[in-house]
Amino acid sequence: MKRSKMSTCVLSAMVALSVAAGSAIGQAATREEVAAVHVAAAADFQYWNADSPTLKKITQFVKDAADPTSANFIPAANRIAVFDMDGTFYCETAPLYFQETMFLYRALEDKDYQPDKKMAAFAAKVQPKIMNKTGLTPAENKQLVAYLTKAYQGMTPEEYRAYVRKFMQTNETGLTNLKRGEAFYLPMVEIISYLTNNGFTVYIDSACGSDTTRELVEGVIPIPPDRIIASDFVYTTTKMGKDQPDGHFYDRHQEKVVISGARLIENGQSAKIFSILKQIGKKPVLAFGNSMGDSGMFEYVLQDNRYNSAAFCVLCDDTERELGNTAKADKMKKTAMQRGWNTISMRDEFKTIYGDKVRREMLH
């Protein structure tokens, strides 16, 4: 299919989305450097400002939880923390979530993929809205979620994860010197490391797709695949549903497991609570998120908890080192104060976010 000149020109503004070998080298903390983050004691934190109220609260929480003489002692088996991913410890604003941005690339720029006419037209329609952050209609949002799987229909899980790895090599939009696979908030990675090194079992509870989430964090964040709770692809096999009079039994020599193209089974909002119930089986004592999509998770952790519990909300208030939105951050802070959630100011509490060479840039 011939792509429109307008679509190509607009997409070129996405700061070198090309995955060609000559693309710019990211100058943020590399994935290897992120993986090397290790915080065992309160004195080990490097990426938080010394006067951070969040750091004081978390280190005190951990100290109490591990002290059998403390009124806030929590047995190790019940020291469970849950983290949202996008906007909590990974970038969600360049210009949108990783999966959605990857779909735009798939539909409009990937020369090895030929989308159907409806998909291409939809991508061309919503792409300027996503880039300009003017917001999609409810119907457009619904269609976008549907295309997040339809665009990869027929791929095996391994092929899809290879595609994610390929897209991870592209540069973030609107931030200098940062590849998509490097876009982790270093201070929050320290919190995850600190908790895991102090007897906490940490889970990711994300609305992002499970295979996408696992590929992004593998080898970087110290959370094993079976502790990643996320939206699910619907899989099928290449012979499923075909005429098989004796029933269907998977045959590795004749078929493969592939993405069906059916809509994601979403793990957002209140579904995050149900995922905790089904996949963890215990109520966490700590929850970290960044939006109203995490409010159910926050409230569930705080409600009737037999142990000391806390919720922390990351505010997108940094407009120099990140693509922040102060109006959104102020609104979220007000809600957090009303609900009894702690807030984390990226602007005031993070010494760095991705590394000192990453800054917001103006697109031309």
Number of C-alpha atoms within 10 A of each C-alpha: 10 7 15 12 9 10 18 13 10 13 20 13 14 20 18 15 22 18 15 11 8 7 13 17 13 20 16 22 23 19 19 11 12 21 17 14 21 19 20 15 15 15 8 12 19 17 19 20 16 13 10 15 15 17 19 12 13 18 17 12 18 21 16 17 26 18 13 11 9 11 11 17 18 24 14 13 10 16 25 21 24 29 24 27 22 21 19 24 25 24 24 19 23 21 20 16 15 24 19 19 22 21 21 24 19 22 22 24 19 15 11 7 13 17 17 11 10 9 19 20 16 16 22 21 13 19 20 15 13 19 20 10 13 10 13 14 10 9 8 14 13 12 14 21 17 15 23 23 23 19 20 20 17 20 19 19 17 12 14 19 18 13 17 20 16 14 22 21 22 24 27 26 26 21 24 20 22 27 24 22 25 29 27 29 22 25 24 21 22 23 20 25 24 23 21 20 15 17 18 25 19 23 24 23 30 28 24 24 20 21 19 19 25 22 19 23 21 14 15 20 20 19 19 14 16 10 16 21 26 26 23 18 21 15 17 17 17 17 16 15 10 9 9 10 6 6 10 13 9 14 10 8 6 8 12 18 18 21 23 19 20 16 18 20 15 17 22 22 17 15 21 27 21 17 19 20 12 10 12 15 10 13 23 26 24 23 28 28 27 23 20 15 18 25 24 17 29 29 18 20 24 23 10 10 13 10 19 16 22 22 25 21 25 21 25 27 22 19 14 13 21 23 21 18 14 14 11 13 20 14 11 20 22 12 14 20 11 9 14 14 21 17 22 25 18 22 18 14 19 21 18 19 28 27 21 13 16 21 20 17 15 9 10 5
